[in-house]
Each structure stands twice: as C-alpha cells, then as structure tokens.
C-alpha cells in the first residue's frame, strides 16, 4: 500500500486526503481515487500499462470504469456527481 500511495501521490501531485490501514483517498479536482488493499493474499501483476477492464457505465452509486494500474492494481474511476 505504501508503494501505491507514493505512486498516486506523485502521479496526482497531491497527498492523500484521508488514510487508514490498508487504504487511502486522493482528491484531484473533481476526481476522487480510493485505494483499497485486499484482505487476502494477492499475486503481483507485472503489467506496465493501464488496461481497461470495464468501460464506463452507470451503477446505482455512480458512473464507474475499472482498470489496472502499471503494477496490476485494480482501480475504479468513479464519477459520483452525475
């Protein structure tokens, strides 16, 4: 999680708005990035490019898209104020 927080802090040029063990929230403009550590053991992925897994679509809670970051972490892009 520390490596992920450093990666996104550098990428967004902001520090976490909130942190807890196993997670952090970053806010950049109107975008909010939530990092979550999985509770079970996870395998490290060696991808070096973002890979879109789910195109943006509407859910009951917001509009979201899912992708993997360069280290293979699952990322949800969320637009709550539609």
C-alpha positions in Angstrom: 0.0 0.0 0.0 2.9 2.4 0.7 4.2 2.0 -2.8 0.7 2.6 -4.3 0.2 5.7 -2.2 3.6 7.0 -3.3 2.8 6.2 -7.0 -0.5 8.0 -7.0 0.7 10.9 -4.8 3.4 11.5 -7.4 1.0 11.0 -10.4 -1.6 13.4 -9.0 0.8 15.7 -7.3 -1.2 15.7 -4.1 -1.1 13.8 -0.8 -3.8 11.6 0.5 -6.9 13.4 1.8 -7.5 10.6 4.2 -5.7 7.4 5.2 -6.4 4.2 7.1 -4.6 1.0 7.5 -4.9 -0.7 4.1 -6.3 2.3 2.2 -6.1 5.9 1.2 -8.2 8.5 -0.6 -6.8 11.1 -3.0 -8.7 14.0 -4.4 -7.6 15.9 -7.5 -10.0 18.4 -8.8 -13.4 16.7 -9.2 -11.8 13.2 -9.3 -11.5 11.0 -6.2 -9.2 8.0 -6.1 -9.8 5.3 -3.5 -7.1 2.8 -2.8 -8.0 -0.4 -1.1 -5.7 -3.3 0.0 -7.2 -6.7 -0.4 -7.7 -8.7 2.7 -6.4 -12.0 1.2 -3.1 -12.7 -0.4 -2.8 -11.3 -3.9 -0.4 -12.0 -6.7 1.6 -9.2 -8.1 1.0 -8.4 -11.7 3.8 -7.3 -13.9 1.9 -5.1 -16.3 3.4 -1.8 -17.3 0.4 -0.1 -18.9 -3.1 0.7 -17.7 -5.5 -1.9 -19.0 -9.2 -1.0 -19.2 -11.3 -3.9 -17.8 -14.8 -2.4 -17.8 -15.8 0.6 -19.9 -17.5 3.5 -18.1 -21.1 2.6 -17.2 -23.8 3.7 -14.7 -24.3 1.9 -11.4 -26.7 2.7 -8.6 -24.0 4.5 -6.7 -22.2 6.4 -9.5 -20.7 6.2 -13.0 -17.6 4.0 -12.9 -14.9 2.4 -15.0 -12.4 -0.2 -13.9 -8.8 -0.7 -15.0 -5.4 -1.9 -13.8 -2.6 0.4 -13.0 1.0 -0.2 -14.1 1.6 -2.6 -11.1 -1.6 -4.5 -11.8 -3.7 -3.0 -9.0 -7.4 -2.7 -9.7 -8.5 0.9 -10.0 -12.1 2.2 -10.0 -12.6 5.6 -11.7 -15.8 7.0 -10.2 -18.0 10.0 -11.1 -20.4 10.3 -8.2 -22.0 13.6 -9.2 -23.6 12.8 -12.5 
